[in-house]
Amino acid sequence: MEKDDLLVVLVLLVGFLSLITMFVVFANSMSEDQVRSIVSAEVGKILAEALSKYAASPMAEAVIPPEAFLRYVLGLKDEVIEDILKMVEEEVRIEQREIVEEEEELIEE
């Protein structure tokens, strides 16, 4: 496992440990809705950090394919993953079309 990949795992673990600590310390003095709100925000923050680290690591896709990362690390549902992959494919098509158009313009000049 690469150093960057270990960093992603470490960020997740530290985040979850801080979340558990916060829950234990403050849960008794908060309403259930407050606890849910804080937990949800912290989980979102941890997942955003994990995605950021994954996206920044050039070798991440070789260790964990994007679809596996979305499903097993971020915990996204299959429907959401399919939508994301379709969006990515469409963006790639648009970029390829723009490149072809730019090349054609250069050839015409």
Backbone as CSV, one residue per row, in Angstrom:
resi,resn,N_x,N_y,N_z,CA_x,CA_y,CA_z,C_x,C_y,C_z
1,MET,0.853,-1.177,0.000,0.000,0.000,0.000,0.900,1.242,0.000
2,GLU,0.541,2.224,-0.813,1.309,3.450,-0.947,1.127,4.347,0.275
3,LYS,2.073,5.255,0.454,2.037,6.186,1.578,0.767,7.036,1.563
4,ASP,0.372,7.537,0.373,-0.836,8.351,0.264,-2.084,7.557,0.624
5,ASP,-2.098,6.294,0.256,-3.251,5.452,0.561,-3.364,5.198,2.057
6,LEU,-2.235,5.019,2.689,-2.241,4.848,4.142,-2.722,6.121,4.825
7,LEU,-2.391,7.263,4.233,-2.840,8.540,4.776,-4.367,8.633,4.723
8,VAL,-4.966,8.155,3.648,-6.428,8.161,3.530,-7.038,7.317,4.642
9,VAL,-6.500,6.150,4.855,-7.008,5.260,5.909,-6.831,5.914,7.271
10,LEU,-5.684,6.540,7.489,-5.416,7.197,8.773,-6.387,8.352,9.009
11,VAL,-6.649,9.151,7.966,-7.594,10.257,8.098,-8.970,9.730,8.484
12,LEU,-9.389,8.638,7.849,-10.683,8.051,8.182,-10.724,7.574,9.631
13,LEU,-9.682,6.886,10.054,-9.649,6.366,11.425,-9.639,7.478,12.462
14,VAL,-8.799,8.485,12.246,-8.736,9.603,13.189,-10.076,10.325,13.237
15,GLY,-10.674,10.505,12.075,-11.976,11.158,12.029,-13.031,10.392,12.796
16,PHE,-13.083,9.090,12.587,-14.076,8.291,13.297,-13.798,8.246,14.797
17,LEU,-12.530,8.191,15.175,-12.200,8.212,16.605,-12.611,9.532,17.251
18,SER,-12.368,10.642,16.560,-12.773,11.936,17.115,-14.289,12.025,17.196
19,LEU,-14.960,11.449,16.239,-16.424,11.436,16.233,-16.959,10.640,17.428
20,ILE,-16.378,9.498,17.684,-16.806,8.662,18.812,-16.533,9.377,20.129
21,THR,-15.360,9.988,20.253,-15.017,10.723,21.482,-16.008,11.843,21.730
22,MET,-16.281,12.607,20.681,-17.219,13.717,20.813,-18.599,13.202,21.224
23,PHE,-19.008,12.123,20.641,-20.311,11.558,20.951,-20.401,11.162,22.422
24,VAL,-19.385,10.484,22.913,-19.390,10.015,24.301,-19.406,11.189,25.277
25,VAL,-18.614,12.212,24.994,-18.493,13.344,25.912,-19.758,14.197,25.936
26,PHE,-20.313,14.471,24.773,-21.402,15.433,24.696,-22.802,14.833,24.566
27,ALA,-22.915,13.574,24.280,-24.230,12.971,23.998,-25.211,13.124,25.150
28,ASN,-24.734,13.051,26.358,-25.637,13.123,27.515,-26.258,14.499,27.687
29,SER,-25.606,15.542,27.180,-26.127,16.890,27.374,-26.869,17.433,26.150
30,MET,-27.068,16.608,25.125,-27.713,17.075,23.893,-28.967,16.276,23.588
31,SER,-29.826,16.901,22.788,-31.008,16.183,22.325,-30.583,15.196,21.235
32,GLU,-31.448,14.265,20.945,-31.156,13.269,19.914,-30.957,13.937,18.544
33,ASP,-31.764,14.943,18.248,-31.627,15.659,16.974,-30.292,16.390,16.881
34,GLN,-29.852,16.976,17.983,-28.563,17.666,17.984,-27.423,16.685,17.740
35,VAL,-27.485,15.544,18.392,-26.454,14.525,18.220,-26.442,14.038,16.779
36,ARG,-27.629,13.762,16.225,-27.731,13.316,14.827,-27.137,14.340,13.870
37,SER,-27.433,15.595,14.115,-26.946,16.669,13.260,-25.423,16.765,13.299
38,ILE,-24.858,16.678,14.481,-23.397,16.755,14.636,-22.729,15.544,14.003
39,VAL,-23.271,14.371,14.259,-22.705,13.146,13.694,-22.751,13.202,12.172
40,SER,-23.868,13.645,11.625,-24.013,13.740,10.176,-22.991,14.711,9.585
41,ALA,-22.809,15.851,10.221,-21.836,16.840,9.739,-20.416,16.287,9.801
42,GLU,-20.078,15.611,10.874,-18.732,15.051,11.021,-18.473,13.938,10.011
43,VAL,-19.452,13.084,9.807,-19.297,12.013,8.820,-19.106,12.619,7.434
44,GLY,-19.897,13.634,7.103,-19.751,14.317,5.825,-18.366,14.909,5.654
45,LYS,-17.856,15.505,6.711,-16.511,16.098,6.674,-15.452,15.011,6.448
46,ILE,-15.574,13.920,7.134,-14.617,12.816,7.009,-14.649,12.237,5.596
47,LEU,-15.848,12.040,5.058,-15.968,11.488,3.714,-15.431,12.462,2.661
48,ALA,-15.668,13.748,2.862,-15.136,14.759,1.935,-13.607,14.754,1.964
49,GLU,-13.027,14.615,3.148,-11.565,14.552,3.271,-11.021,13.296,2.588
50,ALA,-11.715,12.190,2.763,-11.278,10.941,2.132,-11.327,11.067,0.610
51,LEU,-12.401,11.656,0.091,-12.524,11.852,-1.350,-11.430,12.780,-1.864
52,SER,-11.140,13.820,-1.122,-10.095,14.765,-1.513,-8.734,14.079,-1.579
53,LYS,-8.425,13.293,-0.584,-7.143,12.571,-0.559,-7.075,11.555,-1.692
54,TYR,-8.174,10.865,-1.934,-8.221,9.865,-3.004,-7.988,10.538,-4.357
55,ALA,-8.701,11.628,-4.585,-8.596,12.326,-5.867,-7.205,12.910,-6.081
56,ALA,-6.533,13.290,-5.006,-5.208,13.905,-5.116,-4.090,12.883,-5.286
57,SER,-4.359,11.632,-4.998,-3.334,10.602,-5.076,-3.279,10.001,-6.478
58,PRO,-2.156,10.170,-7.180,-2.079,9.662,-8.560,-2.190,8.144,-8.672
59,MET,-1.840,7.416,-7.659,-1.876,5.954,-7.709,-3.113,5.355,-7.033
60,ALA,-3.996,6.187,-6.539,-5.157,5.687,-5.797,-6.008,4.742,-6.635
61,GLU,-6.224,5.084,-7.915,-7.068,4.251,-8.771,-6.455,2.876,-9.014
62,ALA,-5.129,2.783,-8.925,-4.468,1.488,-9.110,-4.685,0.591,-7.892
63,VAL,-4.850,1.198,-6.727,-5.049,0.441,-5.491,-6.534,0.145,-5.265
64,ILE,-7.355,1.171,-5.413,-8.799,1.024,-5.238,-9.464,1.686,-6.444
65,PRO,-10.088,0.899,-7.317,-10.762,1.482,-8.478,-11.836,2.490,-8.032
66,PRO,-12.100,3.506,-8.853,-13.060,4.541,-8.457,-14.426,4.004,-8.012
67,GLU,-14.948,3.038,-8.752,-16.262,2.498,-8.386,-16.220,1.826,-7.009
68,ALA,-15.142,1.116,-6.714,-14.994,0.468,-5.405,-14.855,1.521,-4.309
69,PHE,-14.128,2.594,-4.582,-13.975,3.668,-3.596,-15.338,4.281,-3.279
70,LEU,-16.099,4.575,-4.322,-17.419,5.172,-4.113,-18.339,4.249,-3.324
71,ARG,-18.277,2.955,-3.619,-19.177,1.997,-2.965,-18.716,1.648,-1.551
72,TYR,-17.452,1.258,-1.392,-17.008,0.681,-0.115,-16.427,1.689,0.865
73,VAL,-15.839,2.753,0.371,-15.277,3.755,1.285,-16.313,4.836,1.577
74,LEU,-16.913,5.379,0.520,-17.900,6.436,0.733,-19.289,5.900,1.050
75,GLY,-19.518,4.608,0.752,-20.796,3.992,1.091,-21.967,4.437,0.228
76,LEU,-21.686,4.836,-1.008,-22.757,5.280,-1.894,-23.536,4.087,-2.443
77,LYS,-24.809,4.311,-2.734,-25.668,3.266,-3.296,-25.341,3.077,-4.770
78,ASP,-25.669,1.897,-5.288,-25.385,1.578,-6.690,-25.995,2.591,-7.649
79,GLU,-27.216,3.039,-7.373,-27.876,4.013,-8.249,-27.082,5.307,-8.328
80,VAL,-26.591,5.757,-7.202,-25.816,7.000,-7.149,-24.503,6.824,-7.895
81,ILE,-23.860,5.684,-7.696,-22.595,5.404,-8.388,-22.821,5.399,-9.902
82,GLU,-23.893,4.762,-10.349,-24.203,4.735,-11.780,-24.399,6.147,-12.321
83,ASP,-25.125,6.984,-11.577,-25.340,8.373,-11.999,-24.012,9.125,-12.103
84,ILE,-23.163,8.949,-11.113,-21.860,9.621,-11.118,-21.033,9.167,-12.316
85,LEU,-20.983,7.869,-12.558,-20.200,7.350,-13.683,-20.747,7.851,-15.024
86,LYS,-22.078,7.953,-15.150,-22.673,8.504,-16.370,-22.264,9.966,-16.555
87,MET,-22.282,10.723,-15.463,-21.889,12.130,-15.529,-20.429,12.273,-15.954
88,VAL,-19.580,11.425,-15.405,-18.160,11.462,-15.766,-17.981,11.123,-17.238
89,GLU,-18.674,10.089,-17.707,-18.590,9.711,-19.120,-19.043,10.853,-20.025
90,GLU,-20.115,11.524,-19.641,-20.615,12.647,-20.437,-19.595,13.792,-20.463
91,GLU,-18.985,14.077,-19.336,-17.960,15.129,-19.286,-16.779,14.781,-20.187
92,VAL,-16.384,13.521,-20.196,-15.279,13.076,-21.054,-15.667,13.258,-22.519
93,ARG,-16.905,12.889,-22.876,-17.365,13.067,-24.258,-17.344,14.536,-24.662
94,ILE,-17.810,15.406,-23.778,-17.824,16.843,-24.062,-16.404,17.354,-24.269
95,GLU,-15.493,16.955,-23.379,-14.095,17.393,-23.509,-13.475,16.882,-24.801
96,GLN,-13.761,15.649,-25.165,-13.227,15.090,-26.408,-13.775,15.843,-27.617
97,ARG,-15.059,16.158,-27.587,-15.675,16.915,-28.671,-15.023,18.291,-28.805
98,GLU,-14.778,18.956,-27.672,-14.140,20.271,-27.689,-12.720,20.192,-28.246
99,ILE,-12.006,19.146,-27.903,-10.641,18.968,-28.416,-10.669,18.789,-29.926
100,VAL,-11.587,17.971,-30.406,-11.703,17.743,-31.850,-12.038,19.052,-32.560
101,GLU,-12.970,19.824,-32.002,-13.349,21.102,-32.601,-12.159,22.063,-32.644
102,GLU,-11.387,22.112,-31.562,-10.203,22.984,-31.528,-9.178,22.550,-32.569
103,GLU,-8.983,21.245,-32.702,-8.039,20.732,-33.697,-8.495,21.069,-35.108
104,GLU,-9.804,20.947,-35.368,-10.344,21.287,-36.678,-10.154,22.760,-36.987
105,GLU,-10.349,23.614,-35.988,-10.129,25.053,-36.170,-8.664,25.347,-36.496
106,LEU,-7.770,24.662,-35.823,-6.338,24.846,-36.093,-5.978,24.400,-37.499
107,ILE,-6.575,23.315,-37.944,-6.297,22.798,-39.279,-6.806,23.780,-40.343
108,GLU,-7.963,24.377,-40.088,-8.550,25.330,-41.032,-7.710,26.594,-41.158
109,GLU,-7.020,26.959,-40.116,-6.212,28.198,-40.123,-4.993,28.009,-40.888
